[in-house]
């Protein structure tokens, strides 16, 4: 399961960087702490489906683009 969190985090980071959005801005728009956003991108935490959908909305993409 840890590998899934890491893969999700990598896809999230790649999408965010492709859009030119800072981690701080993404966290602010998703209403999460910036340090938590960093932990998500590094695959250190398992997040809820609600947060997955919230992040996808902030990044303007379909959830499928972020899932491993």
Buried (B, 14 or more C-beta within 10 A) or exposed (E): EEEEBBBBBBBBBEBBEEEEBEBEBBBBBBEBEBEBBBBBBEBEEEBEEEBBEBBBEBBEBEEEEBEE
